[in-house]
Amino acid sequence: MKTPTTASLPATLAEVAEHSQSLNDFGLRVREWNHAVTRGDISNRPALTSAIQKAPDKLAPRFTEGEIADAYLAAYAEWIADQSGIPRPEWTNDRSRYLKKPWFANNARASLLVLAPASFRQRNVFTLPEKVVRLRRGRPKVSTAQKKAKARERDHRYRQRIREYIQIGRKATAASNLES
């Protein structure tokens, strides 16, 4: 299987839905999004908030079992928000994103009934989502271009300060030459 490039990884849950054409395809897109999150592209609360905030397109009209994907996305966004301490997205309250009949990810039904997180259970989706939230303390990642621009600005300020010191030195030398 071909490894997805950084550019092809979905950055938001809305992009996961946008590129899903079947339930299997949806599962692949969710795993790709998980990879983007765990790899560190989405490593702080503001980035995570923007990644789950936009309401994904409804998948129920697009393919069979699309209602499962819709319920899963809502449960997943709500669960991630709870895990990271950010506000739940408004779109997760949409009643059309709840299943009427229970759906189980595998045959271990008894385990899933107990272990599935509350946001999934209340939507009748019984699965164990992958824990992807690993928020980092400190400054967010900065691109190489941003680092270079900051270094240029810092260098410019340093050179300007040196020029000012040289000017002050020249004025002081000129003043002392006039006094002598």
trRosetta pair geometry for C-beta under 8 A, 3 or more apart (Angstrom, degrees):
i j d omega theta_ij theta_ji phi_ij phi_ji
4 8 4.6 -125 -168 86 99 115
4 9 5.5 121 124 -68 129 77
4 32 5.6 25 25 -129 164 116
4 35 7.5 127 56 80 120 151
5 8 5.0 85 55 10 77 102
5 9 7.5 -130 95 -19 41 84
6 9 6.0 -47 -155 14 34 115
6 41 7.6 152 -152 -79 100 137
8 32 7.7 -74 120 -165 84 141
9 32 5.1 -162 -134 168 74 99
9 33 7.1 145 178 -89 87 39
9 35 6.3 -115 -130 85 130 105
9 36 4.3 151 151 -70 133 115
9 41 7.4 145 98 15 139 161
10 13 7.8 84 140 -98 128 19
10 15 3.7 175 -150 105 99 113
10 16 4.8 143 119 -66 167 63
10 18 7.8 157 -123 47 122 100
10 19 6.5 -147 -76 26 120 131
10 29 5.8 45 -9 -171 142 93
10 32 5.8 92 16 102 89 112
10 33 4.8 -38 75 -80 106 93
10 36 6.8 -135 72 -2 51 149
11 15 5.9 66 42 15 61 152
11 33 7.9 172 -93 -126 6 84
11 36 6.3 -135 -103 164 51 158
11 41 7.0 -101 -122 133 89 134
11 42 7.4 146 -161 -58 73 116
11 51 6.3 -115 153 -118 66 95
12 15 4.8 104 57 2 77 98
12 16 7.3 -126 104 -6 50 83
12 33 7.9 -57 94 -129 11 122
12 50 7.3 -79 -99 134 111 68
12 51 4.9 -158 -110 -153 64 55
12 52 7.2 -172 -156 -66 77 28
12 53 8.0 -62 -146 43 119 68
12 54 5.9 23 169 45 145 115
13 16 5.1 -40 -154 24 44 120
13 17 6.8 42 150 -14 67 99
13 33 6.8 70 -91 -151 56 162
13 51 6.7 93 -14 151 78 72
13 52 5.3 47 -2 -120 126 61
13 54 7.5 178 61 70 82 77
13 56 5.3 -89 128 -52 87 121
13 73 5.7 131 177 -157 122 105
13 76 7.2 164 -118 94 135 117
13 77 5.8 -66 -21 -78 172 110
14 17 5.9 -55 -155 38 35 108
14 18 6.2 41 147 -27 66 108
14 54 4.3 -33 -37 101 143 113
14 55 6.9 69 -93 90 106 27
14 56 4.5 -166 -109 -95 51 65
14 57 7.2 87 -156 -10 77 71
15 18 5.2 -49 -140 33 36 119
15 19 6.3 15 166 -3 67 109
15 29 7.9 -157 119 -173 72 119
15 33 7.6 150 78 -90 99 112
16 19 6.8 -78 -155 45 21 93
16 20 6.4 25 153 -34 62 116
16 26 7.2 70 161 -152 95 69
16 29 4.3 138 -150 138 75 116
16 30 5.9 63 -154 -78 137 57
16 32 7.7 169 -108 65 88 99
16 33 5.2 -36 -76 -42 120 140
16 56 6.6 -43 65 -114 87 141
16 73 7.1 172 88 -109 128 116
17 20 5.7 -60 -145 23 32 117
17 26 7.8 18 -108 -124 51 99
17 29 7.9 171 -47 116 24 152
17 56 3.4 120 -3 -177 147 119
17 57 4.9 177 132 47 125 76
17 58 7.9 18 -170 -40 138 6
17 59 5.8 -128 -147 -57 96 107
17 69 7.3 136 -113 145 85 119
17 73 6.4 10 -65 -91 113 160
18 56 7.4 -126 -33 -150 71 87
18 57 6.2 98 -83 12 62 121
19 25 7.6 -133 130 159 72 111
19 29 5.5 157 83 -107 103 136
20 25 4.9 149 -147 110 64 101
20 26 4.0 49 -146 -86 138 74
20 29 5.2 -102 -73 11 95 149
20 59 6.1 -19 92 -118 126 132
20 62 7.5 101 100 107 84 148
20 63 7.7 -112 136 18 89 135
20 69 6.5 175 135 -164 157 156
21 25 4.9 23 47 53 70 167
21 62 7.0 -115 -134 156 45 116
21 63 6.3 110 165 -54 44 139
22 25 4.4 97 49 7 76 106
22 26 6.8 -130 95 -8 40 86
22 63 5.1 -154 -106 -171 47 162
23 26 5.3 -48 -148 32 33 118
23 27 6.6 39 151 -21 63 100
23 63 6.8 -151 -33 114 68 127
23 64 7.5 -61 -24 92 111 69
23 65 4.4 -16 -60 98 134 129
23 66 7.5 -132 -71 -75 82 44
23 68 6.4 23 -120 70 121 125
23 69 6.2 -150 -115 -52 71 110
24 27 5.7 -50 -154 31 34 113
24 28 6.7 35 149 -17 64 103
25 28 5.6 -53 -153 35 34 114
25 29 6.4 33 150 -18 66 105
26 29 5.7 -55 -148 37 32 110
26 30 6.4 33 153 -20 66 103
26 59 6.8 55 -92 -154 136 163
26 69 4.5 -84 -154 -115 164 130
26 72 7.8 110 148 65 129 141
27 30 5.8 -52 -148 33 31 111
27 31 6.5 30 153 -17 64 105
28 31 5.8 -57 -152 37 32 110
28 32 6.4 33 150 -20 66 104
29 32 5.5 -50 -147 35 34 114
29 33 6.4 36 152 -20 65 102
30 33 5.6 -52 -149 36 33 112
30 34 6.4 39 149 -22 64 103
30 72 7.6 -53 -87 136 151 129
30 76 7.5 -115 -140 -116 122 170
31 34 5.4 -48 -148 34 34 117
31 35 6.5 41 150 -23 63 101
31 130 7.9 75 -113 9 68 151
32 35 5.5 -50 -153 31 34 116
32 36 6.7 36 148 -20 64 100
33 36 5.6 -49 -151 33 36 113
33 37 6.5 33 151 -17 66 104
34 37 5.7 -57 -150 38 32 109
34 38 6.0 19 159 -9 69 111
34 130 5.3 37 -140 81 148 136
34 132 4.8 -130 -142 -91 80 137
35 38 6.1 -59 -136 44 27 101
35 39 5.8 31 162 -25 64 113
36 39 6.0 -55 -141 35 23 113
36 41 4.8 -49 -179 45 81 132
36 42 6.3 56 128 0 90 107
37 41 7.0 -77 -87 57 26 84
37 42 4.6 -43 -116 60 69 114
37 43 8.0 147 -168 -71 57 56
37 48 7.6 66 -133 -107 110 92
37 51 7.5 136 -89 147 103 168
37 132 4.4 56 97 161 135 123
37 133 7.3 -47 165 -82 130 44
38 132 5.3 -99 -56 -147 91 82
38 134 6.6 64 -127 17 65 123
40 43 4.8 3 -156 -58 63 130
40 136 7.7 25 -135 -21 94 137
40 141 6.8 92 150 -41 107 143
41 47 7.7 -161 134 170 59 141
42 47 4.6 -167 -142 132 68 115
42 48 5.5 109 168 -81 107 65
42 51 5.2 9 -127 -42 146 155
43 47 6.6 27 37 58 44 145
43 134 7.2 -34 -134 90 82 76
43 135 6.5 128 174 -136 57 44
43 136 4.8 5 163 12 115 110
43 140 7.0 151 73 -134 98 77
43 141 6.8 79 38 -14 131 107
44 47 5.1 86 57 15 76 105
44 48 6.9 -148 94 -6 34 94
44 135 6.1 84 -118 -149 38 92
44 136 6.7 -64 -74 53 78 79
44 140 5.1 -80 -5 -92 146 103
45 48 5.6 -59 -141 41 30 110
45 49 6.0 35 159 -25 66 105
45 84 6.1 163 -109 157 80 115
45 85 7.1 -53 -110 79 126 88
45 86 5.3 161 -159 -75 97 116
45 135 6.5 22 -51 -126 73 137
46 49 5.6 -51 -145 33 30 114
46 50 6.5 22 159 -12 64 105
46 140 7.8 -62 53 -69 113 146
47 50 6.1 -58 -149 40 30 104
47 51 6.3 32 151 -24 64 110
47 140 7.0 138 -31 -133 125 133
48 51 5.5 -56 -146 34 32 115
48 52 6.6 3 164 2 66 108
48 80 6.9 -148 -177 154 115 115
48 84 5.5 -74 118 147 161 173
48 86 6.2 176 98 -5 111 155
48 133 7.1 50 -125 -121 150 98
48 135 7.4 -66 -22 -89 143 101
49 52 6.7 -78 -150 46 25 89
49 53 5.7 39 159 -50 66 113
49 86 4.9 -145 -82 -172 95 148
49 87 7.4 48 -128 46 112 81
50 53 5.6 -41 -128 13 31 123
50 54 7.9 25 -176 -16 57 94
52 77 4.4 151 -167 -140 117 97
52 80 5.9 -179 -72 81 156 133
52 81 6.6 -143 99 -59 153 94
52 89 5.5 -139 132 -34 90 130
53 89 5.3 175 -128 -107 40 113
55 89 7.2 169 -76 154 68 130
55 90 7.8 -58 -64 79 110 82
55 91 3.5 165 -100 -102 103 158
55 94 7.8 80 -139 -22 128 140
56 59 7.6 -7 132 -33 116 98
56 70 7.9 -162 88 -122 113 65
56 73 5.3 -69 36 170 145 158
56 91 7.7 151 21 130 60 151
57 62 7.6 73 123 -38 115 135
58 61 6.2 62 107 11 107 96
58 62 7.6 166 110 -10 62 100
58 66 7.3 79 154 146 70 120
58 70 5.7 13 -145 -103 70 130
58 96 7.1 -20 -119 121 132 128
59 62 5.0 -65 -156 39 55 119
59 63 6.5 -29 172 37 90 88
59 66 3.6 -152 127 -164 78 99
59 67 7.6 -158 83 -55 83 25
59 69 4.3 -34 74 84 153 127
59 70 5.3 -164 39 -54 90 85
59 73 7.9 122 0 -8 124 135
60 66 4.0 178 -93 97 25 107
60 67 4.3 47 -102 -68 108 72
60 69 7.9 -166 -58 54 57 92
60 70 5.5 -28 -37 -18 95 140
60 96 7.6 -102 2 163 151 107
61 66 6.7 -90 26 85 28 159
62 66 5.3 135 54 -107 80 149
63 66 4.8 129 62 -60 65 105
65 68 4.8 -20 179 17 83 121
65 69 7.0 88 129 -17 76 92
66 69 5.4 -51 -156 37 46 114
66 70 6.3 51 146 -23 71 101
67 70 5.4 -47 -146 34 37 116
67 71 6.4 36 155 -16 66 103
67 99 6.3 119 137 -103 107 80
68 71 6.0 -56 -149 39 30 107
68 72 6.1 33 151 -22 64 110
68 99 6.7 31 -100 -86 59 129
68 103 5.2 160 -120 -145 111 176
68 125 7.0 127 -158 -108 74 106
69 72 5.5 -53 -142 37 30 115
69 73 6.3 33 158 -22 64 104
70 73 6.0 -54 -150 32 27 109
70 74 6.7 22 155 -13 62 107
70 96 7.1 -45 147 126 147 82
70 97 4.9 -127 148 -123 96 75
71 74 5.9 -58 -150 38 32 109
71 75 6.1 28 155 -16 67 110
71 97 5.4 151 -95 172 50 63
71 98 6.0 89 -115 -121 108 20
71 99 4.8 -30 -62 -35 166 91
71 103 7.6 131 72 29 142 132
71 123 4.4 163 -170 160 105 125
71 124 7.0 -41 -177 63 156 80
71 125 5.0 169 124 -48 114 124
72 75 5.8 -60 -146 41 28 109
72 76 5.8 29 157 -22 66 112
72 120 7.7 19 -124 -124 59 95
72 123 7.9 -176 -67 108 32 142
72 125 5.4 165 -85 -146 67 158
72 127 7.4 12 -121 32 106 143
73 76 5.7 -56 -140 38 26 112
73 77 6.2 27 160 -19 64 106
73 97 7.3 -88 69 -151 88 123
74 77 6.0 -54 -145 36 27 108
74 78 6.3 24 156 -15 62 110
74 91 7.2 -126 -111 120 93 80
74 92 4.4 138 -161 -137 85 72
74 94 6.9 -127 -104 51 141 92
74 97 3.8 99 -29 150 151 138
74 98 7.7 -74 77 -62 150 58
74 119 8.0 -148 124 170 71 104
74 123 6.4 150 83 -98 112 155
75 78 5.8 -61 -149 40 28 110
75 79 6.0 28 154 -20 66 111
75 92 7.8 138 -62 -151 25 111
75 117 7.6 143 172 82 104 105
75 119 4.6 145 -156 132 72 91
75 120 4.3 88 177 -91 144 58
75 122 7.8 165 -109 58 103 81
75 123 4.8 -123 -65 27 115 143
75 125 5.3 -139 -1 53 161 136
75 129 7.9 -173 119 -47 102 136
76 79 5.7 -55 -142 38 28 111
76 80 6.2 28 158 -18 64 106
76 119 7.8 174 -48 114 17 128
76 120 7.9 49 -61 -80 57 96
76 129 5.9 152 -114 -116 89 150
77 80 5.9 -54 -145 37 28 110
77 81 6.3 31 154 -21 63 106
77 88 7.4 102 127 -157 89 74
77 89 5.4 -39 154 25 133 122
77 91 7.7 9 89 76 162 97
77 92 5.4 -149 84 -77 115 121
78 81 5.7 -54 -149 34 30 113
78 82 6.5 28 153 -17 63 106
78 88 5.1 21 -125 -137 74 117
78 89 7.6 -108 -74 37 63 79
78 92 4.6 141 -60 -174 103 157
78 119 4.1 -179 96 -145 118 141
79 82 5.8 -56 -150 37 30 110
79 83 6.3 32 152 -21 65 108
79 117 5.1 83 -120 106 125 155
79 119 4.4 -150 -61 50 83 141
79 120 6.8 9 -57 -36 136 89
79 129 6.2 123 99 39 157 153
80 83 5.5 -54 -145 36 32 114
80 84 6.2 7 163 -1 67 113
80 132 7.2 -22 -113 61 111 103
80 133 5.9 152 -149 -56 78 120
81 84 6.4 -72 -143 48 24 94
81 86 5.0 -98 -146 76 75 82
81 87 6.4 -47 -165 109 127 23
81 88 4.5 149 96 -94 159 56
81 89 6.8 -159 -60 -11 143 71
81 92 8.0 -126 9 -11 141 158
82 85 7.8 32 -174 -68 26 35
82 88 7.2 15 -50 -75 78 100
82 119 6.8 -171 2 -38 138 133
83 131 7.3 179 -143 -143 153 86
83 133 4.5 150 119 32 125 152
84 133 4.8 -135 -66 -152 98 142
84 135 6.0 118 -137 -45 98 126
88 92 5.6 -85 169 46 106 140
89 92 5.3 106 73 -15 83 100
90 93 6.2 -50 -177 18 51 112
91 94 5.8 -13 -175 -16 59 116
91 97 7.7 84 150 -24 78 155
92 97 6.9 -109 -151 89 43 151
92 119 8.0 -28 -179 -160 135 118
94 97 4.7 76 83 -1 96 109
95 98 5.8 -43 -165 15 53 116
97 123 6.9 -41 130 -134 75 129
98 122 7.5 -63 -125 132 112 73
98 123 4.8 -129 -125 -135 67 73
98 124 6.8 87 179 15 75 101
99 102 6.9 116 106 -101 129 22
99 103 5.7 -110 -149 -7 173 108
99 123 5.9 81 12 158 84 72
99 124 3.9 -115 73 75 106 120
99 125 6.3 122 2 -55 130 76
100 124 7.2 -60 71 29 10 166
101 124 6.6 149 108 165 22 148
102 124 4.5 -126 -99 -166 53 95
102 126 6.1 24 -174 -12 105 117
103 124 6.3 84 11 132 75 87
103 125 5.6 -11 63 -115 103 59
103 126 6.7 -178 87 26 49 78
104 107 7.3 91 124 -93 132 23
104 108 8.0 -172 177 62 122 50
104 109 5.3 -46 -120 -102 158 82
104 112 5.6 132 -141 74 96 160
104 126 4.7 -21 -107 72 67 117
104 127 7.5 149 -161 -64 41 70
105 112 6.6 171 32 -114 91 145
105 126 6.5 -135 -1 100 81 64
105 127 3.6 86 -34 -104 135 96
105 128 7.4 -118 45 17 151 64
106 112 7.3 159 52 -50 77 134
108 111 4.2 -17 153 36 109 120
108 112 5.8 119 99 -24 80 94
109 112 5.7 -62 -143 41 30 109
109 113 6.2 38 158 -28 66 103
109 126 7.1 49 -140 119 63 154
110 113 5.8 -48 -151 26 29 115
110 114 7.0 14 155 -6 60 107
111 114 6.2 -71 -159 43 32 102
111 115 5.5 -5 163 6 73 123
112 115 6.1 -67 -119 53 28 93
112 116 5.2 40 -179 -40 70 108
112 126 3.9 88 146 161 121 109
112 127 6.6 -3 -143 -76 120 24
112 128 7.1 -120 -116 -36 80 85
113 116 7.0 -26 -118 14 11 109
113 121 7.8 83 -154 -119 47 113
113 126 6.3 -18 -74 -134 48 137
115 128 5.9 -15 125 -86 117 110
116 120 4.6 -108 172 89 107 124
116 121 5.0 136 100 -61 113 87
116 125 7.3 -178 -167 105 140 61
116 126 4.7 -110 -51 -141 155 61
116 127 6.1 75 -115 45 109 31
116 128 6.5 -116 -97 -74 59 58
117 120 5.1 87 64 11 77 104
117 121 7.1 -149 98 -8 35 91
117 129 6.8 -41 10 21 126 109
118 121 5.5 -55 -137 38 34 110
118 122 6.1 31 166 -20 69 106
119 122 6.4 -51 -144 33 25 108
119 123 7.1 9 157 -4 56 111
120 123 6.1 -74 -158 45 32 101
120 125 4.6 -94 -166 84 84 93
120 126 6.7 128 138 -96 113 29
120 127 6.1 -122 -166 47 150 75
120 129 7.0 -178 -59 -25 138 109
121 124 7.6 34 -175 -78 35 25
121 125 7.7 -104 -69 59 20 57
121 126 6.8 50 -100 -92 66 75
139 142 7.3 -17 142 -29 118 107
142 146 4.6 -113 178 86 99 131
142 147 5.7 121 115 -57 116 85
142 150 7.9 2 162 -7 151 141
143 146 4.7 98 57 6 79 101
143 147 7.1 -141 98 -5 44 86
144 147 5.5 -53 -149 36 35 114
144 148 6.3 35 154 -19 67 105
145 148 5.8 -53 -148 36 31 111
145 149 6.4 32 154 -19 64 106
146 149 5.7 -53 -146 36 32 112
146 150 6.3 32 155 -19 65 107
147 150 5.8 -57 -150 37 29 111
147 151 6.3 30 152 -20 65 107
148 151 5.6 -54 -147 36 32 112
148 152 6.4 35 153 -21 65 103
149 152 5.7 -51 -149 33 31 112
149 153 6.5 30 153 -17 63 106
150 153 5.8 -55 -150 37 32 111
150 154 6.3 33 152 -19 65 107
151 154 5.6 -53 -145 37 31 112
151 155 6.2 33 154 -20 65 106
152 155 5.7 -56 -148 38 29 112
152 156 6.2 34 152 -23 64 105
153 156 5.5 -50 -147 33 32 115
153 157 6.5 31 154 -17 64 103
154 157 5.9 -54 -151 36 31 110
154 158 6.4 33 150 -20 64 106
155 158 5.6 -53 -148 35 32 114
155 159 6.3 30 155 -17 66 106
156 159 6.0 -56 -148 37 29 108
156 160 6.3 31 152 -21 63 107
157 160 5.6 -54 -147 35 32 114
157 161 6.4 34 153 -21 65 104
158 161 5.8 -55 -152 34 30 112
158 162 6.5 30 151 -18 64 105
159 162 5.6 -52 -149 35 34 113
159 163 6.4 39 151 -22 65 102
160 163 5.6 -51 -151 33 33 113
160 164 6.6 33 151 -19 64 103
161 164 5.7 -53 -151 34 33 112
161 165 6.5 34 151 -18 65 104
162 165 5.7 -53 -149 36 34 112
162 166 6.4 35 151 -20 66 104
163 166 5.7 -54 -150 35 32 112
163 167 6.4 35 150 -21 65 104
164 167 5.5 -51 -149 34 33 114
164 168 6.4 34 152 -19 65 104
165 168 5.6 -52 -148 36 33 112
165 169 6.3 35 151 -20 65 106
166 169 5.5 -54 -148 38 32 114
166 170 6.3 34 153 -21 65 104
167 170 5.8 -54 -147 35 30 111
167 171 6.4 29 154 -18 64 105
168 171 5.8 -55 -149 37 30 111
168 172 6.3 30 153 -18 64 108
169 172 5.7 -56 -146 38 30 111
169 173 6.2 30 154 -19 65 106
170 173 5.6 -53 -146 37 31 111
170 174 6.2 31 154 -19 65 106
171 174 5.7 -54 -145 38 30 111
171 175 6.2 31 154 -20 65 106
172 175 5.7 -53 -145 36 30 111
172 176 6.3 25 156 -16 64 106
173 176 5.9 -57 -146 39 30 106
173 177 6.3 32 153 -21 64 107
174 177 5.7 -54 -147 35 31 114
174 178 6.6 32 153 -21 63 104
175 178 5.8 -54 -152 33 32 112
175 179 6.7 31 151 -19 63 106
176 179 5.6 -51 -148 34 37 113
176 180 6.6 30 156 -17 65 106
177 180 6.1 -60 -149 37 31 106
